[in-house]
Amino acid sequence: MVQFLLNWQALIGSIIGASIPIIGALLAWWYTRYRVYRENLYFLQRTIVYTINNLLETRRTILKFTDNHLKELLKNIEECNLEERYSLNRAFFPLFNVHAIDVNLLKISTKSGYLDNVLAKVVEMSKDFPLIVADAANQFRQTLELSERIAFGKQNSVKVHNQEFKKQIVEYDKFIKRELIENNISIYLKSLVTALVCIVELYEIGYFRWKFRFSSYFKFFKNRKDYLNFVEGSFDRVDNHFKDKIEKKLAEIEENDTNGTRPS
């Protein structure tokens, strides 16, 4: 009996001894993957913050252009009209450091279908936004060039020409503020903030708590129908969870932008 126990202890000892290096290697492998995962989330966060800052700077520059340069242009048109001469005044659409987010960002898996989907939308918007800004600049240039051609050709009287030129600039100003500022930039900014809020929470609470909170893996369902309903409404539930946090972050960013403070 004693010999049996000794043999048994030797067997257990050899198993444990052989297992320790394997377990150690597995823990090292898991920790390395976990550290890389955390570093990727932080990289995503910094990328989104940089893009938000860049977008806010773009918005400020456009508003400065409309509030200062376009107003000055309209004032000059009025002066030319009073002096009964064709207005050939110009203003220059500002240059921007507007760029798309690197599509390779989507190769980073956040292990959240919802967040991966949000990031895909953000990247797609970032590709469209420089084209939208370039189109706005092109429209302004074409408006000025057309007005100049009409003035040089004297196709209209001075008064008619200047009134039409002024009307085009006023309409362009409305277009910029309505379509670019209130529509495109606002939607893009909200998508960026949505991504930022989700990334920060995932980074803070960790992957497992995120899954426990939103995934069906840790839920009990009475039947398959309830399970399918839960799965189909997954994104809506996450939307509702983050709705107030996103609005709060947006308000904070707007307040900081007014005070000249950058998001971090």
GROMACS elastic network, one bead per residue, 0.5 to 0.9 nm:
[ bonds ]
;  ai    aj funct       b0    kb
    1     5     6  0.63050   500
    1     6     6  0.86231   500
    2     5     6  0.51391   500
    2     6     6  0.61885   500
    2     7     6  0.85962   500
    3     7     6  0.60779   500
    3     8     6  0.84310   500
    4     7     6  0.50673   500
    4     8     6  0.60094   500
    4     9     6  0.85215   500
    5     9     6  0.60151   500
    5    10     6  0.84787   500
    6     9     6  0.50813   500
    6    10     6  0.61507   500
    6    11     6  0.86135   500
    7    10     6  0.50485   500
    7    11     6  0.61902   500
    7    12     6  0.86749   500
    8    11     6  0.50672   500
    8    12     6  0.62105   500
    8    13     6  0.84710   500
    9    12     6  0.51209   500
    9    13     6  0.59547   500
    9    14     6  0.84923   500
   10    14     6  0.60598   500
   10    15     6  0.85762   500
   11    14     6  0.51555   500
   11    15     6  0.61957   500
   11    16     6  0.86100   500
   12    15     6  0.50987   500
   12    16     6  0.61156   500
   12    17     6  0.84092   500
   13    16     6  0.51293   500
   13    17     6  0.58946   500
   13    18     6  0.84427   500
   14    18     6  0.60034   500
   14    19     6  0.84097   500
   15    18     6  0.51711   500
   15    19     6  0.59837   500
   15    20     6  0.86762   500
   16    20     6  0.61261   500
   17    20     6  0.55713   500
   17    21     6  0.76753   500
   18    21     6  0.64537   500
   18    22     6  0.72280   500
   19    22     6  0.51494   500
   19    23     6  0.59477   500
   19    24     6  0.83548   500
   20    23     6  0.51073   500
   20    24     6  0.58946   500
   20    25     6  0.84509   500
   21    25     6  0.60037   500
   21    26     6  0.85414   500
   22    25     6  0.50725   500
   22    26     6  0.61702   500
   22    27     6  0.86055   500
   23    26     6  0.50385   500
   23    27     6  0.61058   500
   23    28     6  0.85069   500
   24    27     6  0.51301   500
   24    28     6  0.60910   500
   24    29     6  0.85156   500
   25    28     6  0.50498   500
   25    29     6  0.60558   500
   25    30     6  0.85418   500
   26    30     6  0.60451   500
   26    31     6  0.84878   500
   27    30     6  0.50184   500
   27    31     6  0.59764   500
   27    32     6  0.84679   500
   28    31     6  0.51131   500
   28    32     6  0.60954   500
   28    33     6  0.86285   500
   29    32     6  0.52089   500
   29    33     6  0.63094   500
   29    34     6  0.86150   500
   30    33     6  0.51902   500
   30    34     6  0.60563   500
   30    35     6  0.85655   500
   31    35     6  0.59782   500
   31    36     6  0.84985   500
   32    35     6  0.51363   500
   32    36     6  0.61811   500
   32    37     6  0.85056   500
   33    36     6  0.51372   500
   33    37     6  0.60435   500
   33    38     6  0.86535   500
   34    38     6  0.62228   500
   34    39     6  0.85957   500
   35    38     6  0.51301   500
   35    39     6  0.61354   500
   35    40     6  0.85767   500
   36    40     6  0.60741   500
   36    41     6  0.86402   500
   37    40     6  0.51072   500
   37    41     6  0.63495   500
   37    42     6  0.87544   500
   37   108     6  0.87079   500
   37   109     6  0.83295   500
   37   110     6  0.76664   500
   38    41     6  0.51120   500
   38    42     6  0.62690   500
   38    43     6  0.86005   500
   38   203     6  0.68204   500
   38   206     6  0.87842   500
   39    42     6  0.50785   500
   39    43     6  0.61100   500
   39    44     6  0.86084   500
   40    44     6  0.61450   500
   40    45     6  0.85695   500
   40   108     6  0.69168   500
   40   109     6  0.84655   500
   40   110     6  0.81221   500
   41    44     6  0.50405   500
   41    45     6  0.61838   500
   41    46     6  0.87464   500
   41   108     6  0.85504   500
   41   110     6  0.70734   500
   41   199     6  0.65769   500
   41   200     6  0.81751   500
   41   202     6  0.82015   500
   41   203     6  0.64943   500
   42    46     6  0.62618   500
   42    47     6  0.85911   500
   42   199     6  0.81311   500
   42   200     6  0.83086   500
   42   203     6  0.75379   500
   43    46     6  0.52128   500
   43    47     6  0.61578   500
   43    48     6  0.86653   500
   44    47     6  0.50965   500
   44    48     6  0.61988   500
   44    49     6  0.86021   500
   44   105     6  0.77278   500
   44   108     6  0.85837   500
   44   196     6  0.83341   500
   44   199     6  0.75250   500
   45    48     6  0.52612   500
   45    49     6  0.61731   500
   45    50     6  0.86148   500
   45   195     6  0.83409   500
   45   196     6  0.60784   500
   45   199     6  0.63443   500
   45   200     6  0.70617   500
   46    49     6  0.50541   500
   46    50     6  0.60652   500
   46    51     6  0.85551   500
   46   196     6  0.89559   500
   46   264     6  0.81007   500
   47    50     6  0.51690   500
   47    51     6  0.62181   500
   47    52     6  0.86772   500
   47   101     6  0.82328   500
   48    51     6  0.50358   500
   48    52     6  0.61361   500
   48    53     6  0.86448   500
   48   101     6  0.88914   500
   48   192     6  0.64056   500
   48   193     6  0.80320   500
   48   195     6  0.74880   500
   48   196     6  0.63083   500
   49    52     6  0.50691   500
   49    53     6  0.62358   500
   49    54     6  0.85854   500
   49   192     6  0.82483   500
   49   193     6  0.85693   500
   49   196     6  0.73227   500
   49   263     6  0.65864   500
   49   264     6  0.62633   500
   50    53     6  0.51658   500
   50    54     6  0.61609   500
   50    55     6  0.86122   500
   50   263     6  0.85678   500
   50   264     6  0.85532   500
   51    55     6  0.60630   500
   51    56     6  0.85921   500
   51    99     6  0.88447   500
   51   100     6  0.89758   500
   51   101     6  0.78847   500
   51   126     6  0.88509   500
   51   192     6  0.78874   500
   52    55     6  0.50445   500
   52    56     6  0.61512   500
   52    57     6  0.85654   500
   52   189     6  0.67240   500
   52   192     6  0.67026   500
   52   193     6  0.77980   500
   52   262     6  0.89799   500
   52   263     6  0.76428   500
   53    56     6  0.51506   500
   53    57     6  0.61650   500
   53    58     6  0.85905   500
   53   262     6  0.64820   500
   53   263     6  0.67721   500
   53   264     6  0.89564   500
   54    57     6  0.51315   500
   54    58     6  0.62161   500
   54    59     6  0.87320   500
   54    97     6  0.77425   500
   54    98     6  0.73323   500
   55    59     6  0.62358   500
   55    60     6  0.86983   500
   55    98     6  0.78110   500
   55   185     6  0.75143   500
   55   188     6  0.86084   500
   55   189     6  0.74094   500
   56    59     6  0.50204   500
   56    60     6  0.61939   500
   56    61     6  0.86106   500
   56   185     6  0.86953   500
   56   189     6  0.83836   500
   56   257     6  0.74724   500
   56   262     6  0.88645   500
   57    60     6  0.51324   500
   57    61     6  0.62143   500
   57    62     6  0.86744   500
   57    96     6  0.89562   500
   58    61     6  0.51684   500
   58    62     6  0.62232   500
   58    63     6  0.86663   500
   58    96     6  0.66750   500
   58    97     6  0.80283   500
   58    98     6  0.76305   500
   59    62     6  0.51528   500
   59    63     6  0.61617   500
   59    64     6  0.85289   500
   59   180     6  0.87749   500
   59   181     6  0.68207   500
   59   185     6  0.74575   500
   60    63     6  0.51865   500
   60    64     6  0.61060   500
   60    65     6  0.85914   500
   61    64     6  0.50288   500
   61    65     6  0.61810   500
   61    66     6  0.87755   500
   61    94     6  0.72715   500
   61    95     6  0.89636   500
   61    96     6  0.83959   500
   62    66     6  0.62978   500
   62    67     6  0.85331   500
   62    93     6  0.83823   500
   62    94     6  0.73370   500
   62   176     6  0.83154   500
   62   177     6  0.88279   500
   62   181     6  0.82396   500
   63    66     6  0.50964   500
   63    67     6  0.58274   500
   63    68     6  0.81596   500
   63   176     6  0.89417   500
   63   177     6  0.79813   500
   63   181     6  0.82746   500
   64    67     6  0.51724   500
   64    68     6  0.56598   500
   64    69     6  0.73955   500
   65    68     6  0.54681   500
   65    69     6  0.50366   500
   65    70     6  0.63997   500
   65    71     6  0.86984   500
   65    91     6  0.89106   500
   65    92     6  0.85055   500
   65    93     6  0.71902   500
   65    94     6  0.71313   500
   66    69     6  0.59016   500
   66    71     6  0.67874   500
   66   173     6  0.63248   500
   66   176     6  0.80664   500
   66   177     6  0.82649   500
   67    70     6  0.63715   500
   67    71     6  0.59821   500
   67    72     6  0.85495   500
   67   173     6  0.89902   500
   68    71     6  0.53434   500
   68    72     6  0.60849   500
   68    73     6  0.86299   500
   69    72     6  0.50349   500
   69    73     6  0.61115   500
   69    74     6  0.86742   500
   69    91     6  0.63134   500
   69    92     6  0.79884   500
   69    93     6  0.88516   500
   70    74     6  0.61907   500
   70    75     6  0.85670   500
   70    91     6  0.70708   500
   70   169     6  0.73673   500
   70   170     6  0.83965   500
   70   173     6  0.73539   500
   71    74     6  0.51019   500
   71    75     6  0.61998   500
   71    76     6  0.86811   500
   72    76     6  0.62264   500
   72    77     6  0.86770   500
   72    91     6  0.85482   500
   73    76     6  0.51013   500
   73    77     6  0.62759   500
   73    78     6  0.87665   500
   73    89     6  0.66472   500
   73    90     6  0.68138   500
   73    91     6  0.66246   500
   73   166     6  0.86577   500
   73   169     6  0.83166   500
   74    77     6  0.50698   500
   74    78     6  0.63727   500
   74    79     6  0.87738   500
   74   165     6  0.89053   500
   74   166     6  0.61891   500
   74   169     6  0.73062   500
   74   170     6  0.79903   500
   75    78     6  0.51755   500
   75    79     6  0.63567   500
   75    80     6  0.87863   500
   76    80     6  0.61973   500
   76    81     6  0.85781   500
   76    87     6  0.75690   500
   76    89     6  0.68447   500
   77    80     6  0.51200   500
   77    81     6  0.62131   500
   77    82     6  0.87721   500
   77    86     6  0.83690   500
   77    87     6  0.55487   500
   77    88     6  0.81910   500
   77    89     6  0.71425   500
   77   162     6  0.63510   500
   77   163     6  0.83054   500
   77   165     6  0.78394   500
   77   166     6  0.66314   500
   78    81     6  0.50241   500
   78    82     6  0.63265   500
   78    83     6  0.86943   500
   78    87     6  0.85483   500
   78   162     6  0.77128   500
   78   163     6  0.85737   500
   78   166     6  0.81074   500
   79    82     6  0.51655   500
   79    83     6  0.62748   500
   79    84     6  0.85674   500
   79    85     6  0.89113   500
   79    87     6  0.85831   500
   80    83     6  0.50267   500
   80    84     6  0.60110   500
   80    85     6  0.53016   500
   80    86     6  0.63226   500
   80    87     6  0.55244   500
   80    88     6  0.87584   500
   80   158     6  0.88016   500
   80   162     6  0.77252   500
   81    85     6  0.60810   500
   81    86     6  0.71924   500
   81    87     6  0.74026   500
   81   158     6  0.70671   500
   81   159     6  0.61551   500
   81   162     6  0.62517   500
   81   163     6  0.81391   500
   82    85     6  0.78628   500
   82   159     6  0.89002   500
   83    86     6  0.88726   500
   84   158     6  0.62210   500
   84   159     6  0.70976   500
   85   158     6  0.58672   500
   85   159     6  0.82033   500
   85   162     6  0.85502   500
   86   151     6  0.61764   500
   86   152     6  0.86083   500
   86   154     6  0.86745   500
   86   157     6  0.84500   500
   86   158     6  0.52890   500
   86   159     6  0.80045   500
   86   161     6  0.70906   500
   86   162     6  0.65304   500
   87    90     6  0.89398   500
   87   147     6  0.85271   500
   87   148     6  0.82415   500
   87   151     6  0.76280   500
   87   158     6  0.81542   500
   87   161     6  0.80274   500
   87   162     6  0.61424   500
   87   165     6  0.80841   500
   88   144     6  0.82460   500
   88   147     6  0.76556   500
   88   148     6  0.61099   500
   88   151     6  0.75275   500
   89   144     6  0.84493   500
   89   148     6  0.89382   500
   90   144     6  0.69622   500
   91   144     6  0.85812   500
   92    95     6  0.88607   500
   92   137     6  0.87882   500
   92   140     6  0.85438   500
   92   141     6  0.81618   500
   93   136     6  0.87154   500
   93   137     6  0.58572   500
   93   138     6  0.88819   500
   93   140     6  0.72719   500
   93   141     6  0.79417   500
   94   137     6  0.81227   500
   95    98     6  0.88256   500
   95   137     6  0.89430   500
   96    99     6  0.88696   500
   96   130     6  0.89609   500
   96   133     6  0.86667   500
   98   126     6  0.89029   500
   98   129     6  0.78893   500
   98   130     6  0.57033   500
   98   133     6  0.83522   500
   99   102     6  0.89240   500
   99   126     6  0.71193   500
   99   127     6  0.75065   500
   99   129     6  0.80347   500
   99   130     6  0.61244   500
  100   103     6  0.82177   500
  100   123     6  0.71373   500
  100   124     6  0.83886   500
  100   125     6  0.81624   500
  100   128     6  0.78184   500
  100   129     6  0.75929   500
  100   130     6  0.70877   500
  101   104     6  0.85230   500
  101   105     6  0.75803   500
  101   122     6  0.82501   500
  101   123     6  0.56598   500
  101   124     6  0.84780   500
  101   125     6  0.89819   500
  101   126     6  0.58046   500
  101   127     6  0.70798   500
  102   105     6  0.57888   500
  102   106     6  0.83393   500
  102   123     6  0.74685   500
  102   126     6  0.89821   500
  102   127     6  0.89963   500
  103   106     6  0.58740   500
  103   107     6  0.79658   500
  103   120     6  0.86421   500
  103   123     6  0.64847   500
  103   124     6  0.84993   500
  103   127     6  0.89792   500
  104   107     6  0.53871   500
  104   108     6  0.77138   500
  105   108     6  0.57801   500
  105   109     6  0.89503   500
  105   119     6  0.84269   500
  105   120     6  0.89489   500
  105   123     6  0.82147   500
  106   109     6  0.71459   500
  106   116     6  0.74741   500
  106   119     6  0.71370   500
  106   120     6  0.66622   500
  106   123     6  0.80913   500
  108   116     6  0.86517   500
  109   112     6  0.76179   500
  109   113     6  0.89036   500
  109   116     6  0.69421   500
  110   113     6  0.78455   500
  110   115     6  0.68629   500
  110   116     6  0.63791   500
  110   199     6  0.84276   500
  110   202     6  0.86141   500
  110   207     6  0.86551   500
  111   114     6  0.89806   500
  111   115     6  0.81686   500
  111   116     6  0.77099   500
  111   207     6  0.75661   500
  112   115     6  0.53312   500
  112   116     6  0.60576   500
  112   117     6  0.84983   500
  112   207     6  0.84639   500
  112   210     6  0.84431   500
  112   211     6  0.81085   500
  113   116     6  0.51293   500
  113   117     6  0.60902   500
  113   118     6  0.86836   500
  113   235     6  0.87894   500
  114   117     6  0.51781   500
  114   118     6  0.63442   500
  114   119     6  0.87878   500
  114   234     6  0.83739   500
  114   235     6  0.62482   500
  114   238     6  0.76745   500
  115   119     6  0.61564   500
  115   120     6  0.85455   500
  115   194     6  0.89845   500
  115   195     6  0.68040   500
  115   198     6  0.67602   500
  115   199     6  0.75610   500
  116   119     6  0.51467   500
  116   120     6  0.61999   500
  116   121     6  0.88039   500
  117   120     6  0.50762   500
  117   121     6  0.64302   500
  117   122     6  0.87543   500
  118   121     6  0.52277   500
  118   122     6  0.62936   500
  118   123     6  0.87807   500
  118   191     6  0.73055   500
  118   192     6  0.85460   500
  118   194     6  0.75401   500
  118   195     6  0.60585   500
  119   123     6  0.61552   500
  119   124     6  0.85610   500
  119   191     6  0.85205   500
  119   192     6  0.82774   500
  119   195     6  0.63367   500
  120   123     6  0.52414   500
  120   124     6  0.62486   500
  120   125     6  0.87075   500
  121   124     6  0.50880   500
  121   125     6  0.61680   500
  121   126     6  0.85578   500
  121   191     6  0.76582   500
  122   125     6  0.51103   500
  122   126     6  0.60911   500
  122   127     6  0.87234   500
  122   188     6  0.72946   500
  122   191     6  0.61476   500
  122   192     6  0.63021   500
  122   195     6  0.78452   500
  123   126     6  0.50089   500
  123   127     6  0.64046   500
  123   128     6  0.89232   500
  124   127     6  0.52350   500
  124   128     6  0.66017   500
  124   129     6  0.88817   500
  125   128     6  0.51103   500
  125   129     6  0.60389   500
  125   188     6  0.65674   500
  125   191     6  0.87381   500
  126   129     6  0.52986   500
  126   130     6  0.72608   500
  126   188     6  0.78831   500
  127   130     6  0.66057   500
  127   131     6  0.75177   500
  128   131     6  0.53674   500
  128   132     6  0.63407   500
  128   133     6  0.89465   500
  129   132     6  0.50151   500
  129   133     6  0.63188   500
  129   134     6  0.85968   500
  129   184     6  0.77399   500
  129   185     6  0.82583   500
  129   188     6  0.83150   500
  130   133     6  0.51531   500
  130   134     6  0.60841   500
  130   135     6  0.85290   500
  131   134     6  0.50117   500
  131   135     6  0.60334   500
  131   136     6  0.86235   500
  132   135     6  0.50639   500
  132   136     6  0.62884   500
  132   137     6  0.87456   500
  132   180     6  0.78815   500
  132   184     6  0.84111   500
  133   136     6  0.50880   500
  133   137     6  0.63100   500
  133   138     6  0.86172   500
  133   180     6  0.78283   500
  134   137     6  0.50923   500
  134   138     6  0.61108   500
  134   139     6  0.86408   500
  135   139     6  0.61306   500
  135   140     6  0.86840   500
  136   139     6  0.51661   500
  136   140     6  0.64048   500
  136   141     6  0.87848   500
  136   176     6  0.74774   500
  136   180     6  0.82300   500
  137   140     6  0.52303   500
  137   141     6  0.63009   500
  137   142     6  0.87078   500
  138   141     6  0.50927   500
  138   142     6  0.61319   500
  138   143     6  0.85778   500
  139   142     6  0.51535   500
  139   143     6  0.61666   500
  139   144     6  0.88030   500
  139   172     6  0.84809   500
  140   143     6  0.51007   500
  140   144     6  0.64267   500
  140   145     6  0.87161   500
  140   169     6  0.84432   500
  140   172     6  0.74694   500
  141   144     6  0.53019   500
  141   145     6  0.61951   500
  141   146     6  0.86186   500
  142   145     6  0.50522   500
  142   146     6  0.59823   500
  142   147     6  0.84828   500
  143   146     6  0.53079   500
  143   147     6  0.62464   500
  143   148     6  0.87054   500
  143   165     6  0.83804   500
  143   168     6  0.73993   500
  143   169     6  0.80508   500
  143   172     6  0.88753   500
  144   147     6  0.51626   500
  144   148     6  0.62151   500
  144   149     6  0.87646   500
  144   165     6  0.84018   500
  144   169     6  0.89784   500
  145   148     6  0.50778   500
  145   149     6  0.62661   500
  145   150     6  0.87165   500
  146   149     6  0.51862   500
  146   150     6  0.62909   500
  146   151     6  0.86096   500
  147   150     6  0.52140   500
  147   151     6  0.61257   500
  147   152     6  0.86557   500
  147   161     6  0.78731   500
  147   162     6  0.88935   500
  147   164     6  0.86886   500
  147   165     6  0.64377   500
  148   151     6  0.50191   500
  148   152     6  0.60552   500
  148   153     6  0.84076   500
  149   152     6  0.52331   500
  149   153     6  0.60310   500
  149   154     6  0.83652   500
  149   155     6  0.88447   500
  150   153     6  0.51217   500
  150   154     6  0.58686   500
  150   155     6  0.55676   500
  150   156     6  0.72037   500
  150   161     6  0.77212   500
  151   155     6  0.68016   500
  151   156     6  0.74190   500
  151   157     6  0.87440   500
  151   158     6  0.80491   500
  151   161     6  0.70508   500
  151   162     6  0.89690   500
  152   155     6  0.80546   500
  153   156     6  0.83638   500
  154   157     6  0.68155   500
  154   158     6  0.80169   500
  154   161     6  0.85462   500
  155   161     6  0.82630   500
  156   159     6  0.80242   500
  156   160     6  0.60003   500
  156   161     6  0.55129   500
  157   160     6  0.52622   500
  157   161     6  0.59085   500
  157   162     6  0.84560   500
  158   161     6  0.51830   500
  158   162     6  0.60528   500
  158   163     6  0.84847   500
  159   162     6  0.53147   500
  159   163     6  0.60738   500
  159   164     6  0.85282   500
  160   163     6  0.51882   500
  160   164     6  0.60694   500
  160   165     6  0.84986   500
  161   164     6  0.52074   500
  161   165     6  0.60597   500
  161   166     6  0.85502   500
  162   166     6  0.60099   500
  162   167     6  0.84812   500
  163   166     6  0.51073   500
  163   167     6  0.61299   500
  163   168     6  0.86926   500
  164   167     6  0.50094   500
  164   168     6  0.62522   500
  164   169     6  0.87580   500
  165   168     6  0.51932   500
  165   169     6  0.63808   500
  165   170     6  0.87235   500
  166   169     6  0.52002   500
  166   170     6  0.61849   500
  166   171     6  0.86171   500
  167   170     6  0.51313   500
  167   171     6  0.61413   500
  167   172     6  0.85141   500
  168   171     6  0.51192   500
  168   172     6  0.60393   500
  168   173     6  0.85839   500
  169   173     6  0.61085   500
  169   174     6  0.86543   500
  170   173     6  0.51031   500
  170   174     6  0.63686   500
  170   175     6  0.86574   500
  171   174     6  0.50785   500
  171   175     6  0.61039   500
  171   176     6  0.86674   500
  172   176     6  0.61541   500
  172   177     6  0.86634   500
  173   176     6  0.52368   500
  173   177     6  0.63538   500
  173   178     6  0.85524   500
  174   177     6  0.52939   500
  174   178     6  0.59047   500
  174   179     6  0.82382   500
  175   178     6  0.51645   500
  175   179     6  0.55924   500
  175   180     6  0.73381   500
  176   179     6  0.55827   500
  176   180     6  0.50711   500
  176   181     6  0.64490   500
  176   182     6  0.85862   500
  177   180     6  0.58249   500
  177   182     6  0.61028   500
  177   183     6  0.83920   500
  178   181     6  0.59788   500
  178   182     6  0.50897   500
  178   183     6  0.63087   500
  178   184     6  0.88254   500
  179   182     6  0.59275   500
  179   184     6  0.61705   500
  179   185     6  0.84319   500
  180   183     6  0.56718   500
  180   185     6  0.59360   500
  180   186     6  0.83442   500
  181   184     6  0.62377   500
  181   185     6  0.51994   500
  181   186     6  0.64908   500
  182   185     6  0.64293   500
  182   186     6  0.55276   500
  182   187     6  0.80978   500
  183   186     6  0.54332   500
  183   187     6  0.60646   500
  183   188     6  0.85047   500
  184   187     6  0.53948   500
  184   188     6  0.60741   500
  184   189     6  0.84865   500
  185   188     6  0.50760   500
  185   189     6  0.58830   500
  185   190     6  0.85149   500
  186   189     6  0.51293   500
  186   190     6  0.61983   500
  186   191     6  0.86903   500
  187   190     6  0.52265   500
  187   191     6  0.63069   500
  187   192     6  0.87262   500
  188   191     6  0.51852   500
  188   192     6  0.62700   500
  188   193     6  0.86949   500
  189   192     6  0.50903   500
  189   193     6  0.61515   500
  189   194     6  0.85465   500
  189   250     6  0.83341   500
  190   193     6  0.50420   500
  190   194     6  0.60392   500
  190   195     6  0.86271   500
  190   246     6  0.78151   500
  190   247     6  0.86226   500
  190   250     6  0.71709   500
  191   194     6  0.50322   500
  191   195     6  0.63229   500
  191   196     6  0.86478   500
  192   195     6  0.51606   500
  192   196     6  0.61732   500
  192   197     6  0.87120   500
  193   197     6  0.60392   500
  193   198     6  0.84955   500
  193   246     6  0.64839   500
  193   247     6  0.88876   500
  193   249     6  0.71182   500
  193   250     6  0.67924   500
  194   197     6  0.53271   500
  194   198     6  0.62575   500
  194   199     6  0.86019   500
  194   242     6  0.78722   500
  194   243     6  0.86380   500
  194   245     6  0.87693   500
  194   246     6  0.58691   500
  194   249     6  0.88919   500
  195   198     6  0.52877   500
  195   199     6  0.60790   500
  195   200     6  0.86077   500
  196   199     6  0.51663   500
  196   200     6  0.61135   500
  196   201     6  0.86284   500
  196   246     6  0.88577   500
  197   200     6  0.52785   500
  197   201     6  0.62657   500
  197   202     6  0.86521   500
  197   242     6  0.76659   500
  197   245     6  0.72087   500
  197   246     6  0.64831   500
  197   249     6  0.76825   500
  198   201     6  0.52516   500
  198   202     6  0.61010   500
  198   203     6  0.84921   500
  198   242     6  0.75860   500
  198   246     6  0.89281   500
  199   202     6  0.51409   500
  199   203     6  0.60089   500
  199   204     6  0.85397   500
  200   203     6  0.50807   500
  200   204     6  0.61091   500
  200   205     6  0.86732   500
  201   204     6  0.50427   500
  201   205     6  0.60003   500
  201   206     6  0.79229   500
  201   210     6  0.84244   500
  202   205     6  0.54875   500
  202   206     6  0.53656   500
  202   207     6  0.63850   500
  202   209     6  0.84396   500
  202   210     6  0.63715   500
  203   206     6  0.54920   500
  203   207     6  0.77700   500
  205   208     6  0.80359   500
  205   209     6  0.59792   500
  205   210     6  0.67119   500
  206   209     6  0.57380   500
  206   210     6  0.62608   500
  206   211     6  0.88027   500
  207   210     6  0.50881   500
  207   211     6  0.61794   500
  207   212     6  0.86278   500
  208   211     6  0.50825   500
  208   212     6  0.60869   500
  208   213     6  0.85408   500
  209   213     6  0.60470   500
  209   214     6  0.86386   500
  210   213     6  0.51480   500
  210   214     6  0.62076   500
  210   215     6  0.77793   500
  211   214     6  0.53159   500
  211   216     6  0.81927   500
  211   217     6  0.77831   500
  211   218     6  0.80625   500
  212   215     6  0.58325   500
  212   216     6  0.80322   500
  212   217     6  0.74313   500
  212   218     6  0.58765   500
  212   219     6  0.83986   500
  213   216     6  0.88244   500
  213   218     6  0.83012   500
  214   217     6  0.88384   500
  214   218     6  0.87627   500
  214   234     6  0.72539   500
  214   237     6  0.78853   500
  214   238     6  0.70830   500
  215   218     6  0.66183   500
  215   219     6  0.76472   500
  215   231     6  0.83922   500
  215   234     6  0.78608   500
  216   219     6  0.52063   500
  216   220     6  0.80283   500
  216   227     6  0.77071   500
  216   230     6  0.73379   500
  216   231     6  0.70020   500
  216   234     6  0.86470   500
  217   220     6  0.83482   500
  219   227     6  0.88801   500
  220   227     6  0.83896   500
  221   224     6  0.72226   500
  221   225     6  0.85761   500
  221   226     6  0.59747   500
  221   227     6  0.58072   500
  221   230     6  0.89902   500
  222   225     6  0.83377   500
  222   226     6  0.66646   500
  222   227     6  0.79908   500
  223   226     6  0.55686   500
  223   227     6  0.65806   500
  223   228     6  0.89780   500
  224   228     6  0.61506   500
  224   229     6  0.85647   500
  225   228     6  0.51619   500
  225   229     6  0.61593   500
  225   230     6  0.85705   500
  226   229     6  0.51086   500
  226   230     6  0.61610   500
  226   231     6  0.86828   500
  227   230     6  0.51122   500
  227   231     6  0.62620   500
  227   232     6  0.86587   500
  228   231     6  0.50590   500
  228   232     6  0.60381   500
  228   233     6  0.85411   500
  229   232     6  0.51536   500
  229   233     6  0.61918   500
  229   234     6  0.86121   500
  230   233     6  0.52944   500
  230   234     6  0.61453   500
  231   234     6  0.51614   500
  231   235     6  0.84300   500
  232   235     6  0.76395   500
  232   236     6  0.85008   500
  233   236     6  0.52773   500
  233   237     6  0.62811   500
  233   238     6  0.88438   500
  234   237     6  0.52780   500
  234   238     6  0.64495   500
  234   239     6  0.87042   500
  235   238     6  0.51261   500
  235   239     6  0.60928   500
  235   240     6  0.86495   500
  236   240     6  0.61905   500
  236   241     6  0.85771   500
  237   240     6  0.51041   500
  237   241     6  0.61421   500
  237   242     6  0.87493   500
  238   242     6  0.62860   500
  238   243     6  0.84058   500
  239   242     6  0.54006   500
  239   243     6  0.58025   500
  240   243     6  0.50798   500
  240   244     6  0.78369   500
  241   244     6  0.74624   500
  241   245     6  0.80225   500
  242   245     6  0.51564   500
  242   246     6  0.59352   500
  242   247     6  0.85906   500
  243   246     6  0.53065   500
  243   247     6  0.63548   500
  243   248     6  0.86675   500
  244   247     6  0.51290   500
  244   248     6  0.60506   500
  244   249     6  0.85599   500
  245   248     6  0.50469   500
  245   249     6  0.61001   500
  245   250     6  0.85371   500
  246   249     6  0.50897   500
  246   250     6  0.60650   500
  246   251     6  0.85633   500
  247   250     6  0.50586   500
  247   251     6  0.61549   500
  247   252     6  0.85557   500
  248   251     6  0.51615   500
  248   252     6  0.61801   500
  248   253     6  0.86788   500
  249   253     6  0.61010   500
  249   254     6  0.85652   500
  250   253     6  0.50933   500
  250   254     6  0.61473   500
  250   255     6  0.85511   500
  251   254     6  0.51356   500
  251   255     6  0.61172   500
  251   256     6  0.85346   500
  252   255     6  0.51321   500
  252   256     6  0.60595   500
  252   257     6  0.84569   500
  252   263     6  0.86307   500
  253   256     6  0.50514   500
  253   257     6  0.59356   500
  253   258     6  0.85186   500
  253   261     6  0.83391   500
  253   262     6  0.76826   500
  253   263     6  0.62508   500
  254   257     6  0.50243   500
  254   258     6  0.61977   500
  254   259     6  0.86561   500
  255   258     6  0.51225   500
  255   259     6  0.63150   500
  255   260     6  0.85708   500
  255   261     6  0.83633   500
  256   260     6  0.58926   500
  256   262     6  0.64569   500
  256   263     6  0.73439   500
  257   261     6  0.54910   500
  257   262     6  0.64452   500
  257   263     6  0.81701   500
  258   261     6  0.75972   500
  259   262     6  0.89903   500
